[in-house]
Amino acid sequence: MKNLGKYRGCLIGGAAGDALGYPVEFLDKREISGRYGPSGITSYELVGGVAQISDDTQMTLFTATGLLLGTTRGMTRGIMGSYPSYVARCYGDWLRTQTKQYPLNTEGSYSWLVNIPGLFDRRAPGNTCLSALRSGKMGTIDEPINDSKGCGGVMRVAPVGLYFTPEDQQVENTDLVGAEVAAITHGHELGYIPAAALTHTISLLAHEAVSIEDAVVSAIDATKGLFPDARNLSTFVNVMEEAVELAHENIDDLDAIHSLGEGWVAEETLAIAAYCAIKHPDDFEAALVAAVNHNGDSDSTGAVTGNIMGASLGLSGIPGKFIENLELKDVILEVADDLYNDCQMTEFGDYEDEVWTSKYIYHTYPDVADWK
């Protein structure tokens, strides 16, 4: 069953974790404690009055518009390509926001997000994502573009799990879409298998009455069936099972996280996020604080943890301190609502939605970029 609060919670939660972790992304725990105190960073560090998001949230938003671009084309024209192919086109637009100045000539654009000035800020974009997209080639699982297993693939696929309900298509097919979306830029098995698992986890949490632990365990099992011949499958399964086990032990969060890794590679990012979410299933703040205060890739582990927690608890389960001052929160909520509402126009129907047409057919929305 679709729940708007969970759609909003997932994307806002991911952005919140991203924004909380972004200031400490390249600091170790000692440096974090020295700057923010023994508890580490627990509230946003504001810049110009806002909690800045990073490339993690930027690319997450472009993932969502790619999915909706594909469906809108299929619904209104009766023909469409694969969902990853549309996401890849929108990633090309994201690349333009990182390499060109606002405003762009929107002719040839695929995502309406190129009309949002705030998305042109460079927030430590990943080198693998940049180089892969600059190549002009689209990586796939069967034809990988590189051998990268960095977390740049997994940190952006939550919208895939949100968008496809179990009734829309078989869950394993949804998981494969998530993997293929990651493989656009990350070709190693451990670059895209965790993306399939996160997609599975988010889909269950957003649409079914399951616990976070049950969703994660189901995701681990699903990857075994989806990638039975993957040479690195056991590496992924082992670290994920360790995360689940650690969540039940009487162990300090920092010690548990450091035993799992630092989150610079995708399987560690997801394992750390899974640990934090299972350990603190009803406490969004505790999960997020644990997820970012460590030696590793704090914004990505925070973002994925926030996606999971938000999909589970919904927007109402996120403390106001993580919503207030969040950069581009209106855009994030707009995209979440679009994923929830989906395209309602059809090729032969009479219903027209001028705003939707502006967004997903002409890519000219908004006419005046006045987002906060």
Phi, psi and chi 1 to 4 in degrees:
 res  aa     phi    psi   chi1   chi2   chi3   chi4
   1 MET       -  134.6 -179.5  179.4  -64.8      -
   2 LYS   -79.9  139.1  -66.8  173.7   69.0  172.7
   3 ASN  -135.4  112.3 -179.6  -43.9      -      -
   4 LEU   -58.6  -38.3  178.9   58.8      -      -
   5 GLY   -60.1  -34.3      -      -      -      -
   6 LYS   -75.1  -35.1  -68.5 -165.8  168.9 -169.2
   7 TYR   -62.4  -48.0  -80.4   60.8      -      -
   8 ARG   -65.5  -41.8  -69.9  176.4  168.3  179.3
   9 GLY   -62.4  -40.0      -      -      -      -
  10 CYS   -62.7  -47.4 -178.8      -      -      -
  11 LEU   -76.1  -40.8  -66.3 -165.3      -      -
  12 ILE   -66.4  -40.9  -72.5  -70.7      -      -
  13 GLY   -61.4  -42.6      -      -      -      -
  14 GLY   -62.9  -42.9      -      -      -      -
  15 ALA   -65.1  -36.0      -      -      -      -
  16 ALA   -64.5  -46.5      -      -      -      -
  17 GLY   -63.4  -38.4      -      -      -      -
  18 ASP   -61.3  -48.7  179.8   21.5      -      -
  19 ALA   -68.2  -35.3      -      -      -      -
  20 LEU   -68.8  -38.9 -174.5   66.0      -      -
  21 GLY   -85.4  -19.7      -      -      -      -
  22 TYR   -57.5  -43.0 -179.6   53.4      -      -
  23 PRO   -65.8  -19.5  -20.7   33.9      -      -
  24 VAL  -115.4   16.4  -61.0      -      -      -
  25 GLU   -55.8  -38.6  178.1 -178.1    9.8      -
  26 PHE  -108.7   21.1  -60.7  110.0      -      -
  27 LEU  -108.1  147.0  -56.4 -179.9      -      -
  28 ASP   -88.7  174.5   61.3   29.2      -      -
  29 LYS   -61.4  -36.7 -174.7   57.9  173.1   72.2
  30 ARG   -63.1  -42.9  180.0 -176.5   57.0   80.9
  31 GLU   -67.9  -37.7  -67.6  170.2  -40.9      -
  32 ILE   -62.8  -46.4  -65.0  171.0      -      -
  33 SER   -64.0  -37.4  -63.5      -      -      -
  34 GLY   -65.4  -31.8      -      -      -      -
  35 ARG   -87.9  -37.5 -178.9  175.1  -61.7 -175.4
  36 TYR  -116.0   -4.1  -61.1   98.5      -      -
  37 GLY   102.2  172.6      -      -      -      -
  38 PRO   -61.5  -26.6   19.2  -31.7      -      -
  39 SER   -82.9   -6.7  -63.2      -      -      -
  40 GLY    78.5 -162.3      -      -      -      -
  41 ILE   -80.0  124.3 -172.6  168.0      -      -
  42 THR  -125.5  -10.4   59.8      -      -      -
  43 SER  -137.6  160.4  -61.5      -      -      -
  44 TYR   -60.3  141.5  -72.0  145.9      -      -
  45 GLU   -94.3  110.8 -179.5  175.2  -59.2      -
  46 LEU   -85.7  141.5  -58.0 -177.7      -      -
  47 VAL  -124.9  114.4  178.2      -      -      -
  48 GLY    62.1   29.3      -      -      -      -
  49 GLY    85.6    2.7      -      -      -      -
  50 VAL  -128.2  153.3  -60.3      -      -      -
  51 ALA   -90.1  110.4      -      -      -      -
  52 GLN   -73.9  135.6  -66.5 -178.3  -27.6      -
  53 ILE   -86.6  165.5   58.4  171.3      -      -
  54 SER  -112.8 -168.4   80.0      -      -      -
  55 ASP   -61.6  -23.4   61.4  -46.6      -      -
  56 ASP   -58.7  -50.3  -64.8   38.1      -      -
  57 THR   -72.8  -37.7  -59.5      -      -      -
  58 GLN   -55.2  -50.9  -69.2  175.0  -13.1      -
  59 MET   -70.0  -30.2  -65.5 -163.1   76.1      -
  60 THR   -60.2  -43.0  -63.6      -      -      -
  61 LEU   -65.4  -39.6  -64.7  174.8      -      -
  62 PHE   -69.6  -31.0  -80.4   91.7      -      -
  63 THR   -59.0  -47.4  -60.7      -      -      -
  64 ALA   -61.4  -45.1      -      -      -      -
  65 THR   -68.0  -27.6   58.8      -      -      -
  66 GLY   -65.9  -42.5      -      -      -      -
  67 LEU   -61.0  -44.7  -61.2  171.5      -      -
  68 LEU   -72.1  -31.1  -66.7  166.8      -      -
  69 LEU   -60.8  -45.1  171.1   68.1      -      -
  70 GLY   -63.4  -47.7      -      -      -      -
  71 THR   -63.0  -42.3  -68.3      -      -      -
  72 THR   -62.2  -40.3  -58.5      -      -      -
  73 ARG   -63.4  -44.8  180.0  177.0  176.5   85.7
  74 GLY   -64.1  -40.1      -      -      -      -
  75 MET   -72.0  -36.4  -67.6  -74.3  -74.9      -
  76 THR   -97.4  -19.0   60.6      -      -      -
  77 ARG  -119.2  -10.3  -61.0 -172.6 -177.5 -178.2
  78 GLY    78.6    9.3      -      -      -      -
  79 ILE  -152.4  143.0 -173.0  172.4      -      -
  80 MET  -156.7  160.8   64.6  175.4  -71.9      -
  81 GLY   -92.2 -160.1      -      -      -      -
  82 SER   -77.3  151.9   69.7      -      -      -
  83 TYR   -59.0  -44.3  -79.1  105.9      -      -
  84 PRO   -59.3  -30.4  -28.8   37.8      -      -
  85 SER   -66.6  -35.0   70.6      -      -      -
  86 TYR   -75.0  -37.0  -67.7  104.2      -      -
  87 VAL   -62.1  -40.6  173.1      -      -      -
  88 ALA   -61.2  -39.0      -      -      -      -
  89 ARG   -62.6  -40.8  -70.4  178.3  173.1   91.6
  90 CYS   -70.1  -32.3  -71.5      -      -      -
  91 TYR   -63.8  -32.6  -72.9  165.1      -      -
  92 GLY   -61.4  -37.3      -      -      -      -
  93 ASP   -66.8  -40.5  -78.0  -12.3      -      -
  94 TRP   -59.1  -41.7  170.9   79.0      -      -
  95 LEU   -58.1  -39.5  178.3   65.3      -      -
  96 ARG   -64.0  -36.4  -66.2  168.9   69.3 -155.0
  97 THR   -67.2  -22.9   68.1      -      -      -
  98 GLN   -91.8  -13.0  -58.0  -61.0  -69.8      -
  99 THR  -122.0   -9.7   56.5      -      -      -
 100 LYS  -127.2  170.7  -60.8 -177.8 -177.4  -61.3
 101 GLN   -97.0  147.8  -62.3  -65.9  -45.0      -
 102 TYR   -77.6  141.3  176.6   86.1      -      -
 103 PRO   -87.9  155.4   32.5  -35.0      -      -
 104 LEU   -94.2  156.8  -67.9  177.7      -      -
 105 ASN   -73.6  110.3  178.5   -7.2      -      -
 106 THR   -77.7   -2.7   56.8      -      -      -
 107 GLU   -63.4  127.5 -176.3  176.5   -7.2      -
 108 GLY    89.2    0.5      -      -      -      -
 109 SER   -81.3  158.5  -65.4      -      -      -
 110 TYR  -117.8  -20.2  -67.1   93.9      -      -
 111 SER  -119.8  134.2  174.2      -      -      -
 112 TRP   -66.9  -12.9   62.6  -90.2      -      -
 113 LEU   -66.1  -15.4  -64.4  174.6      -      -
 114 VAL   -68.6   -8.0  -62.0      -      -      -
 115 ASN   -92.5    4.7  -58.9  -60.5      -      -
 116 ILE  -101.9  109.1  -52.6  -61.5      -      -
 117 PRO   -56.8  -37.7  -23.5   32.7      -      -
 118 GLY   -64.4  -18.4      -      -      -      -
 119 LEU   -83.5    0.3  -73.5  170.8      -      -
 120 PHE   -90.9   -4.4  -77.0   71.1      -      -
 121 ASP   -74.1  131.9  -67.1  -32.4      -      -
 122 ARG   -82.3  120.6  -76.3  178.2   65.0   98.7
 123 ARG  -122.4   68.2  -58.8  -74.8  168.4   75.1
 124 ALA    53.5   54.0      -      -      -      -
 125 PRO   -62.3  144.4   24.4  -34.4      -      -
 126 GLY   -68.6  136.4      -      -      -      -
 127 ASN   -62.9  -35.7  -70.8  -30.5      -      -
 128 THR   -65.5  -43.7  -62.2      -      -      -
 129 CYS   -61.7  -44.8  -70.3      -      -      -
 130 LEU   -63.2  -48.9  -68.2  173.6      -      -
 131 SER   -67.4  -39.1   61.5      -      -      -
 132 ALA   -64.2  -44.0      -      -      -      -
 133 LEU   -72.0  -34.0  -64.7  172.9      -      -
 134 ARG   -65.3  -25.0  -79.6  173.3  173.2  150.6
 135 SER   -66.6  -21.0   74.4      -      -      -
 136 GLY    78.8    3.1      -      -      -      -
 137 LYS  -104.6  151.1  -60.0  176.3 -177.9  178.0
 138 MET  -107.9  114.0  173.8 -175.9  160.3      -
 139 GLY   -72.3  150.7      -      -      -      -
 140 THR  -135.5  170.2   66.9      -      -      -
 141 ILE   -62.0  -42.1  -69.1  173.7      -      -
 142 ASP   -76.7  -28.8  -67.7  -27.1      -      -
 143 GLU  -129.2   77.4  -63.5 -176.7    7.2      -
 144 PRO   -65.5  146.1   22.2  -32.3      -      -
 145 ILE   -88.0  -18.7 -163.5  170.2      -      -
 146 ASN  -162.5 -170.9   53.3   37.4      -      -
 147 ASP  -117.9   34.6 -164.2   38.1      -      -
 148 SER   -85.9  136.4  174.9      -      -      -
 149 LYS  -118.3   22.7   63.5  172.4 -173.3  173.3
 150 GLY   -61.3  166.2      -      -      -      -
 151 CYS   -81.2    3.1   65.9      -      -      -
 152 GLY   -65.3  -15.9      -      -      -      -
 153 GLY   -86.5  -47.4      -      -      -      -
 154 VAL   -70.7  -31.4   69.9      -      -      -
 155 MET   -70.8   -5.5   55.5   78.6  165.5      -
 156 ARG  -121.9    5.0   64.1 -176.5 -166.3 -127.8
 157 VAL  -100.0    1.4  -59.8      -      -      -
 158 ALA   -52.8  -37.0      -      -      -      -
 159 PRO   -58.9  -25.9  -27.7   37.3      -      -
 160 VAL   -65.0  -45.5 -178.6      -      -      -
 161 GLY   -65.8  -35.2      -      -      -      -
 162 LEU   -67.1  -44.0  -83.4 -176.8      -      -
 163 TYR   -69.8  -43.4 -173.6   52.9      -      -
 164 PHE   -94.9  116.2  -63.5  111.6      -      -
 165 THR   -83.0  160.0   68.5      -      -      -
 166 PRO   -56.6  -26.1  -28.2   36.5      -      -
 167 GLU   -77.4  -23.2  -68.7   76.9   22.4      -
 168 ASP   -69.0  -43.8  -71.9  -28.3      -      -
 169 GLN  -160.2  166.7   56.0  176.5  -46.3      -
 170 GLN   -58.6  141.3  -66.6 -179.1   -2.2      -
 171 VAL   -57.2  -39.9  173.3      -      -      -
 172 GLU   -64.0  -30.5   57.3  -94.4   26.7      -
 173 ASN   -69.5  -39.7  -68.4  -21.1      -      -
 174 THR   -60.1  -44.4  -62.7      -      -      -
 175 ASP   -59.2  -38.8  -58.6  -13.6      -      -
 176 LEU   -68.0  -35.6 -170.5   59.0      -      -
 177 VAL   -59.9  -43.5  172.8      -      -      -
 178 GLY   -60.0  -42.4      -      -      -      -
 179 ALA   -64.0  -42.8      -      -      -      -
 180 GLU   -66.9  -34.1  -70.9  -74.4    9.3      -
 181 VAL   -64.0  -40.8  165.2      -      -      -
 182 ALA   -67.5  -37.6      -      -      -      -
 183 ALA   -68.7  -12.2      -      -      -      -
 184 ILE   -53.4  -36.6  -68.2  169.0      -      -
 185 THR  -123.0  -16.0   56.7      -      -      -
 186 HIS  -127.0  108.6  -71.7   69.3      -      -
 187 GLY   -93.7  -13.1      -      -      -      -
 188 HIS   -70.3  148.7 -166.4  -75.1      -      -
 189 GLU   -53.9  -39.9  -71.1  175.6  -14.3      -
 190 LEU   -80.6    0.5  -67.1  176.5      -      -
 191 GLY   -87.1  -28.4      -      -      -      -
 192 TYR  -115.3  -23.5   57.7   75.6      -      -
 193 ILE   -61.5  -44.3  -70.4  175.7      -      -
 194 PRO   -60.4  -30.3  -25.6   37.1      -      -
 195 ALA   -66.7  -38.6      -      -      -      -
 196 ALA   -61.7  -41.6      -      -      -      -
 197 ALA   -67.9  -40.4      -      -      -      -
 198 LEU   -66.1  -41.3  178.4   60.1      -      -
 199 THR   -56.1  -46.4  -62.3      -      -      -
 200 HIS   -61.1  -45.4 -173.2  100.8      -      -
 201 THR   -61.5  -47.7  -58.9      -      -      -
 202 ILE   -64.8  -41.4  -64.4  -64.2      -      -
 203 SER   -60.9  -43.5 -177.6      -      -      -
 204 LEU   -66.7  -46.3  -74.7 -179.8      -      -
 205 LEU   -64.6  -36.8  -68.7  173.6      -      -
 206 ALA   -77.5  -24.6      -      -      -      -
 207 HIS  -123.1   -9.7  -54.5  117.0      -      -
 208 GLU  -127.6  161.2  -57.2  -75.7  -13.2      -
 209 ALA   -91.4   80.0      -      -      -      -
 210 VAL  -129.8  156.8  -61.3      -      -      -
 211 SER   -79.4  162.7   69.4      -      -      -
 212 ILE   -61.0  -43.7  -67.2  174.3      -      -
 213 GLU   -62.3  -44.1 -178.8  172.5   -7.0      -
 214 ASP   -62.4  -37.7  -74.8  -13.2      -      -
 215 ALA   -65.9  -41.7      -      -      -      -
 216 VAL   -66.5  -45.2  169.3      -      -      -
 217 VAL   -61.8  -41.0  170.4      -      -      -
 218 SER   -61.6  -38.7  176.9      -      -      -
 219 ALA   -65.6  -40.7      -      -      -      -
 220 ILE   -60.6  -46.8  -63.1  170.4      -      -
 221 ASP   -62.8  -38.8  -70.2  -20.2      -      -
 222 ALA   -63.9  -38.3      -      -      -      -
 223 THR   -66.6  -30.8   60.3      -      -      -
 224 LYS   -63.4  -38.5  -64.2  176.1 -175.2  177.3
 225 GLY   -77.9  -31.5      -      -      -      -
 226 LEU   -80.6  -32.6 -162.8   57.4      -      -
 227 PHE  -128.5   56.3  -54.6  102.1      -      -
 228 PRO   -63.2  -25.1   25.9  -35.3      -      -
 229 ASP  -102.3    5.2  -60.7  -38.6      -      -
 230 ALA   -66.2  129.7      -      -      -      -
 231 ARG   -66.4  -27.7  -69.6  177.3  -62.7  173.3
 232 ASN  -103.9   12.7  -62.2  -77.6      -      -
 233 LEU   -60.6  -42.1  177.8   63.7      -      -
 234 SER   -62.6  -34.4   62.1      -      -      -
 235 THR   -61.4  -44.3  -60.8      -      -      -
 236 PHE   -66.1  -48.2  172.0   72.9      -      -
 237 VAL   -61.5  -41.4  170.3      -      -      -
 238 ASN   -63.7  -44.8  -71.1  -17.9      -      -
 239 VAL   -70.7  -33.6   72.9      -      -      -
 240 MET   -70.5  -41.5  -69.6  -61.8  -65.4      -
 241 GLU   -66.2  -34.2  -70.5 -179.0  -17.2      -
 242 GLU   -63.9  -40.3 -178.2 -177.6    1.2      -
 243 ALA   -60.6  -43.8      -      -      -      -
 244 VAL   -63.2  -43.3  175.2      -      -      -
 245 GLU   -65.7  -43.4  -68.0  171.3    1.5      -
 246 LEU   -61.8  -32.6  -75.2  169.6      -      -
 247 ALA   -64.0  -17.1      -      -      -      -
 248 HIS  -102.7    0.4  -69.2  -74.2      -      -
 249 GLU   -96.0  153.9  -65.2 -177.2    7.4      -
 250 ASN   -82.4   81.7 -175.5   18.0      -      -
 251 ILE  -138.6  146.2 -175.6  173.6      -      -
 252 ASP   -64.2  139.1 -179.8   75.8      -      -
 253 ASP   -55.2  -43.8  -76.5  -21.3      -      -
 254 LEU   -62.8  -42.8 -176.6   61.8      -      -
 255 ASP   -63.1  -41.8  -68.4  -23.0      -      -
 256 ALA   -63.4  -45.5      -      -      -      -
 257 ILE   -63.6  -44.4  -71.0  169.2      -      -
 258 HIS   -67.9  -24.1  -75.0  168.1      -      -
 259 SER   -73.1  -23.0   72.6      -      -      -
 260 LEU   -86.5  -24.3  -64.7  170.0      -      -
 261 GLY   134.3 -159.9      -      -      -      -
 262 GLU  -118.7   -9.0  -64.6 -171.5  -13.5      -
 263 GLY    89.5    6.5      -      -      -      -
 264 TRP   -74.7  -23.2  -59.9  107.6      -      -
 265 VAL  -109.9  156.3  -67.8      -      -      -
 266 ALA   -64.6  -41.0      -      -      -      -
 267 GLU   -66.5  -32.2   74.8  -87.2   19.1      -
 268 GLU   -73.1  -39.3  -66.9  178.2    2.2      -
 269 THR   -57.1  -49.4  -63.2      -      -      -
 270 LEU   -68.4  -38.0 -175.1   58.0      -      -
 271 ALA   -63.8  -43.1      -      -      -      -
 272 ILE   -63.4  -44.6  -69.1  169.5      -      -
 273 ALA   -62.9  -41.8      -      -      -      -
 274 ALA   -63.3  -44.0      -      -      -      -
 275 TYR   -57.5  -51.5  164.4   81.5      -      -
 276 CYS   -61.7  -40.2  -66.0      -      -      -
 277 ALA   -72.3  -39.6      -      -      -      -
 278 ILE   -70.7  -37.2  -65.0  170.4      -      -
 279 LYS   -68.3  -34.0 -174.7   68.2  175.7  -71.5
 280 HIS  -127.2   61.6  -53.5  -76.5      -      -
 281 PRO   -66.9  -22.8   27.4  -36.8      -      -
 282 ASP  -111.9    6.7  -58.8  -47.1      -      -
 283 ASP  -129.2   92.6 -168.8  -26.6      -      -
 284 PHE   -56.4  -45.8 -178.1   89.3      -      -
 285 GLU   -64.7  -44.8 -179.0  169.2   -1.2      -
 286 ALA   -61.8  -41.1      -      -      -      -
 287 ALA   -63.9  -43.7      -      -      -      -
 288 LEU   -67.6  -43.4 -126.1   60.7      -      -
 289 VAL   -61.8  -42.3  169.0      -      -      -
 290 ALA   -63.2  -38.3      -      -      -      -
 291 ALA   -70.2  -22.0      -      -      -      -
 292 VAL  -108.4  -17.1  -55.9      -      -      -
 293 ASN   -95.7   75.0  -75.6  -72.0      -      -
 294 HIS  -154.8 -174.1   57.2   85.6      -      -
 295 ASN   -81.3   -5.0  -67.6  -19.5      -      -
 296 GLY  -108.1 -146.0      -      -      -      -
 297 ASP   -81.0   78.6 -167.8   -3.2      -      -
 298 SER   -62.4  -37.6  -63.0      -      -      -
 299 ASP   -71.3  -34.9   63.1  -27.5      -      -
 300 SER   -74.6  -43.1  -65.6      -      -      -
 301 THR   -65.1  -35.8   53.4      -      -      -
 302 GLY   -66.1  -42.3      -      -      -      -
 303 ALA   -63.1  -47.3      -      -      -      -
 304 VAL   -67.7  -39.5  175.7      -      -      -
 305 THR   -60.2  -44.6  -58.3      -      -      -
 306 GLY   -62.7  -38.2      -      -      -      -
 307 ASN   -58.8  -47.3  -71.7  142.7      -      -
 308 ILE   -66.2  -48.2  -66.3  171.4      -      -
 309 MET   -64.1  -41.4  -65.9  -63.0  -65.6      -
 310 GLY   -66.7  -37.2      -      -      -      -
 311 ALA   -67.8  -29.8      -      -      -      -
 312 SER   -81.3  -48.9  176.7      -      -      -
 313 LEU   -90.8  -20.8  -60.7  176.4      -      -
 314 GLY    79.2  171.2      -      -      -      -
 315 LEU   -60.9  -35.0 -174.1   63.9      -      -
 316 SER   -67.0  -18.0   62.4      -      -      -
 317 GLY   -89.2    1.6      -      -      -      -
 318 ILE   -99.2  122.2  -60.6  177.4      -      -
 319 PRO   -57.9  145.5  -24.8   34.4      -      -
 320 GLY   -57.1  -30.1      -      -      -      -
 321 LYS   -62.1  -21.9   63.4 -178.4  -80.3 -172.5
 322 PHE   -96.0   -3.4  -67.6  113.2      -      -
 323 ILE  -103.7  -43.6  -59.4  174.1      -      -
 324 GLU   -62.1  135.6 -175.2  179.6    3.6      -
 325 ASN    72.4    4.3  -60.8  -40.8      -      -
 326 LEU   -70.8  126.3 -178.4   61.6      -      -
 327 GLU   -60.9  134.2 -174.7  178.5   28.1      -
 328 LEU    58.1   30.1  -63.1 -179.9      -      -
 329 LYS   -62.1  -31.7   65.6 -179.8  178.1 -177.0
 330 ASP   -66.4  -38.6  -68.5  -21.7      -      -
 331 VAL   -65.9  -43.7  177.4      -      -      -
 332 ILE   -60.7  -45.2  -62.7  166.0      -      -
 333 LEU   -65.4  -37.5  -70.6  169.7      -      -
 334 GLU   -60.4  -45.1 -179.5   94.8    1.7      -
 335 VAL   -67.5  -40.7  170.7      -      -      -
 336 ALA   -59.5  -43.0      -      -      -      -
 337 ASP   -64.4  -37.5  -71.9    2.2      -      -
 338 ASP   -65.9  -41.2  -73.8   -7.7      -      -
 339 LEU   -60.2  -39.0  -72.6  170.7      -      -
 340 TYR   -71.3  -47.2  175.2   83.6      -      -
 341 ASN   -77.3  -36.9  -68.5  -44.9      -      -
 342 ASP    64.3  174.5 -151.9   -1.4      -      -
 343 CYS   -73.6  125.8  178.5      -      -      -
 344 GLN  -104.9   -2.2  -60.1  -61.7  -46.6      -
 345 MET   -89.1  149.5  -62.1 -176.5  -65.6      -
 346 THR  -129.9  162.8   64.0      -      -      -
 347 GLU   -58.5  -36.4 -176.7 -180.0    7.7      -
 348 PHE  -112.2    2.5  -57.4  107.6      -      -
 349 GLY   -85.0  166.1      -      -      -      -
 350 ASP   -93.5  -16.5  -64.6  -32.7      -      -
 351 TYR   -69.8  133.0  174.3   72.8      -      -
 352 GLU  -128.4  140.1  -66.7 -173.5   10.8      -
 353 ASP  -124.1  104.0 -174.5  -32.3      -      -
 354 GLU   -63.9  -38.3  -67.3 -177.0    0.3      -
 355 VAL   -66.6  -45.8  172.6      -      -      -
 356 TRP   -61.3  -41.7 -165.7  -85.0      -      -
 357 THR   -60.8  -42.2  -62.7      -      -      -
 358 SER   -62.5  -37.7  174.8      -      -      -
 359 LYS   -75.1  -54.8  -73.7  178.6  179.2  176.5
 360 TYR  -108.3    1.9  -62.6  106.1      -      -
 361 ILE  -116.6  -50.0  -65.0  178.7      -      -
 362 TYR   -99.7  -16.7  -62.3  113.3      -      -
 363 HIS    59.2   36.9  -36.4  -57.3      -      -
 364 THR  -109.4    1.5   55.5      -      -      -
 365 TYR   -87.1  141.4  175.9   87.1      -      -
 366 PRO   -82.8  157.9   31.7  -35.3      -      -
 367 ASP   -67.2  -37.4  -65.8  -32.5      -      -
 368 VAL  -120.7  115.3  178.7      -      -      -
 369 ALA   -80.2   94.1      -      -      -      -
 370 ASP  -120.5   26.1   58.6   -6.9      -      -
 371 TRP   -68.5  147.2  -62.8   96.9      -      -
 372 LYS   -88.6      -  -63.3 -179.7 -179.6  178.4
